[in-house]
Amino acid sequence: MTETTRDVPLIYLIAGEPSGDQLGARLMVALKEETEGNIRFAGIGGERMSAEGLESLFPISEISVMGLAEVLPHIPNILRRIKQTKEHVLEMNPSALVTIDAPGFSLKVSKGLKGKSISLIHYVAPSVWAWKPKRAEKISKYLDHLLTLLPFEPPYFEKHGLATTFVGHPVLEGEQLTGIGRDQICSELSLDPSAPILTVLPGSRRGEVSRLGPVFRETVAELMKTLPNLQCVIPTVKNVRPAIDELTENWPTPVCVIEGVTGKHKAFKCSDVGLAASGTVALELAVDQVPTVVAYKVAPLTAFLAQFLLKIKYASLANILLDREVQPELIQEKCNVPNLVERLSSLFHDKEKREEQISGYKEAIVMLKAGDDMPSTKAAKTILSVIAEAKH
């Protein structure tokens, strides 16, 4: 390492799933801007972080597992990867370790590095307000700083002595399509702009697609009885594209499968209604003002355990923020064809319902802002400030 290189901060980043990869890539861009490029990166990430210059220690697909039951078969490999990652962080000796979401993996790495002269920062607070609130005290013992996406999260951790900054939600800086209308997008995607269009999002993990895909497909088939010219567009990501291709082999309507962030926002812009797995994408649909039904199913064991652990009324972030059901939610046994058809039909046919949902979206979005800076810029500034303070 040259003297010049030693003076350039090294940030070790860990992202464990596609949403974290997107967040990590934006953070890398912001850190480069704030330091005029005088920064280095190492760690674990996906395609988007790789495009910004990160060489991932191993593929994030190995640690992108969700659900209490689903994770069990993967535990031996995940434990091996945790050990490998700790060793790599110590070898690289970064100025800061910034873990992004995926707390089941990333916080175990942080815990093993406390007291090693590395600033330990976590980006995206674990949802202690949703389940296991006592985790806040435990987590606070082995982190130096926490960056949160939601305005109500800091007090859960600050009361345990953890420095916490609300930076705003990344959906606020999602790609915006300007100068392109529905007709042009429909032409690109071989869709008829005069016919109804449904965006279908069965998840960003293979397990989600396998559970939600079939019921979503049957729902679309039923919807066609009242919307015979219905069309579907399915935005996806590369790692689940094979599962989506298999799902759409016998899809009942004309369907366009599209990859990438730009493709996703094109789908949103040309769609009348959305049907989405619960998660960040439901909030993205809210930002793009697409009336949406949110649905989710987990493995039976996960569902059984969740009923004792979960402390919240809603799954959709828009609903959680507003403490009312703006986006209809159909979770677990309620996620069935008749219920989905009823809620989706209402959004297609009832203008008042659509407008009511969009009005609620606008309220929720205001709550996600944290000052004038974009979330990634505020996160980058906070990280650099933590590093600077640690030097003194």
Number of C-alpha atoms within 10 A of each C-alpha: 5 6 7 7 12 9 10 14 17 19 26 23 28 30 30 25 24 21 19 23 24 20 23 29 25 23 24 25 16 21 24 16 14 15 14 9 13 14 17 18 18 20 22 23 28 25 18 17 26 15 10 16 14 22 16 19 15 15 14 20 14 13 23 20 23 16 15 14 15 15 14 11 9 13 13 9 11 19 15 10 18 19 13 14 21 17 15 15 21 12 9 13 16 20 22 23 26 25 27 26 23 23 20 16 22 23 23 16 24 26 16 14 20 15 10 10 13 21 24 27 26 28 27 22 24 22 15 17 17 15 15 13 17 11 15 21 17 13 22 20 13 19 20 21 22 28 25 22 22 21 17 13 20 19 13 21 22 16 12 14 14 21 17 22 21 24 28 26 24 19 21 18 13 16 11 12 12 6 6 10 12 18 14 15 18 19 11 10 18 12 22 18 16 10 12 18 26 24 27 27 26 29 24 22 20 19 20 20 22 16 16 23 23 16 17 26 20 17 20 25 18 17 22 15 10 10 17 13 15 20 22 23 26 22 26 23 17 14 13 16 19 11 17 23 12 11 16 18 9 9 17 18 18 15 21 16 19 19 13 12 15 15 18 23 19 24 27 27 21 24 22 19 24 28 24 24 27 22 17 17 20 26 25 19 23 27 20 18 22 25 26 28 24 24 27 22 22 20 15 11 12 15 18 11 12 15 9 9 13 15 14 11 12 19 20 23 20 27 20 16 18 14 12 13 17 24 25 19 24 20 18 15 9 14 18 19 18 13 14 26 19 12 17 22 15 14 20 18 12 11 10 11 15 19 14 13 20 21 14 19 24 14 13 21 17 10 16 22 21 18 11 9 13 17 28 24 21 21 25 22 18 19 26 18 11 19 18 11 10 14 8 5
